[in-house]
Amino acid sequence: MTQLNNNQQPTGLYEMSNVNKLKLLTTHAPEAMQAFVAFDKAALADGAIPSKYKELIALGVAFTTQCPYCIDIHANKAREWGASDQEIAECVLVAAALRAGGAVTHGTHALKGT
């Protein structure tokens, strides 16, 4: 999606260069941002679940939330940990199945029958 900035220059809503603006959060809310970064790092660190699988989990969540920043970042990190295209493809379909399953189960709330 392309938008125009104040100088009438085209900008993309989801340009990866926007990630550079995270430093502004550190500037304006340093304690909260530092806590977030520490939490994120701890959550994705090797543990009972190896980092490769944590990145695939993060990627599946990113597909479900449809965050292009997270998709890009976690796809690259998953590949750094050795994830293959086949593993990422399966991750896509697991995320799709869960999202579809949520729609189906939530759809039961609209039914009046027994």
Backbone hydrogen bonds, N-H to C=O, Kabsch-Sander energy under -0.5 kcal/mol:
donor,donor_aa,acceptor,acceptor_aa,energy
3,Q,11,T,-3.9
5,N,9,Q,-2.3
8,Q,5,N,-2.3
11,T,3,Q,-3.7
13,L,1,M,-2.1
15,E,12,G,-1.1
18,N,15,E,-2.3
19,V,16,M,-1.8
20,N,17,S,-1.5
21,K,18,N,-2.0
22,L,19,V,-2.0
23,K,20,N,-1.1
24,L,21,K,-1.8
25,L,21,K,-0.7
25,L,22,L,-0.9
26,T,22,L,-1.5
27,T,23,K,-2.1
28,H,24,L,-2.6
29,A,25,L,-2.7
33,M,29,A,-2.5
34,Q,30,P,-2.7
35,A,31,E,-2.1
36,F,32,A,-2.4
37,V,33,M,-2.7
38,A,34,Q,-2.3
39,F,35,A,-2.5
40,D,36,F,-3.0
41,K,37,V,-2.4
42,A,38,A,-2.4
43,A,39,F,-2.8
44,L,40,D,-1.8
45,A,41,K,-0.6
45,A,42,A,-0.7
47,G,49,I,-1.1
53,Y,50,P,-0.7
54,K,50,P,-2.0
55,E,51,S,-2.6
56,L,52,K,-1.7
57,I,53,Y,-2.4
58,A,54,K,-2.7
59,L,55,E,-2.3
60,G,56,L,-2.3
61,V,57,I,-2.4
62,A,58,A,-2.5
63,F,59,L,-2.3
64,T,60,G,-1.8
65,T,61,V,-2.9
66,Q,62,A,-1.3
67,C,62,A,-1.5
71,I,67,C,-2.5
72,D,68,P,-2.3
73,I,69,Y,-2.8
74,H,70,C,-2.9
75,A,71,I,-2.1
76,N,72,D,-2.0
77,K,73,I,-2.2
78,A,74,H,-2.5
79,R,75,A,-2.2
80,E,76,N,-2.2
81,W,77,K,-1.7
82,G,79,R,-1.8
83,A,78,A,-2.9
88,I,84,S,-2.3
89,A,85,D,-2.8
90,E,86,Q,-2.3
91,C,87,E,-2.0
92,V,88,I,-2.3
93,L,89,A,-1.9
94,V,90,E,-2.3
95,A,91,C,-2.5
96,A,92,V,-2.3
97,A,93,L,-2.4
98,L,94,V,-2.5
99,R,95,A,-2.5
100,A,96,A,-2.6
101,G,97,A,-2.7
102,G,98,L,-2.2
103,A,99,R,-1.7
104,V,100,A,-2.4
105,T,101,G,-2.9
106,H,102,G,-2.5
107,G,103,A,-1.7
108,T,104,V,-0.7
108,T,105,T,-0.8
109,H,106,H,-1.5
110,A,107,G,-1.7
111,L,108,T,-1.1
